[in-house]
Amino acid sequence: MAWRLAKSIKTLLDQVNAENPHRRKDSDGGIGNAEHAARNSDHNPYIVVKGQGVVRAFDFTHAPETGSAAAPAAPHS
């Protein structure tokens, strides 16, 4: 199934990239891997809009050495 990021996630991603254009992105990701697909996860495109799955989560690379500290922005609970 085709998928896209939720518009709010895309907006946040654009803001993060504008704030830190040289940040590392090697662990960035929206769509879930097989581990995510095996359970309930906002990384799975459960919501379908106009035939396209919508992913409602995004993982940002935590790389404080480049000024991109993702962990304090969204701690895991």
C-alpha positions in Angstrom: 0.0 0.0 0.0 1.2 3.5 -0.8 1.8 5.6 2.3 2.6 9.1 3.4 3.5 10.9 6.6 0.7 12.7 8.4 0.7 16.4 7.5 1.5 17.3 11.1 4.6 15.0 11.1 5.7 16.4 7.7 5.4 19.9 9.1 7.5 19.0 12.2 10.1 17.3 10.0 10.4 20.4 7.9 10.8 22.5 11.0 13.5 20.3 12.5 15.4 20.3 9.2 15.2 24.0 8.9 16.4 24.5 12.4 19.3 22.1 11.9 20.1 21.6 8.2 23.3 19.6 8.9 21.8 17.1 11.3 22.4 13.4 10.9 19.4 11.5 9.4 20.7 7.9 9.4 18.1 6.8 12.0 15.2 8.9 10.7 12.1 7.0 9.7 8.4 7.0 9.4 7.1 3.7 8.1 7.5 0.8 10.5 9.7 -2.1 10.0 8.6 -5.8 10.5 8.9 -5.3 14.3 6.4 -2.4 14.1 4.1 -4.3 11.7 3.7 -7.1 14.1 2.1 -4.9 16.8 0.0 -1.8 17.1 2.2 1.2 16.2 1.7 4.7 14.9 4.4 3.8 12.4 1.9 1.5 10.6 -0.4 3.2 8.0 -3.7 2.1 9.7 -5.5 5.2 8.7 -6.3 5.3 4.9 -7.1 8.6 3.3 -8.0 8.6 -0.4 -6.5 5.1 -0.8 -3.2 6.1 0.8 -2.0 4.9 4.2 -1.1 7.6 6.7 1.9 7.1 9.1 1.4 9.1 12.3 4.9 8.7 13.9 8.4 9.6 13.0 11.8 8.7 14.6 14.4 11.4 14.5 18.1 10.6 14.7 19.5 11.5 18.1 22.8 13.2 17.4 23.7 15.8 20.0 27.2 16.2 18.4 25.4 17.9 15.4 23.0 19.9 17.6 20.1 17.5 17.0 19.1 16.1 20.4 15.8 14.2 19.6 15.5 12.4 22.9 14.6 15.4 25.1 12.0 16.5 22.6 10.1 13.2 22.7 11.2 10.9 25.5 10.0 7.3 25.4 7.7 6.3 28.2 
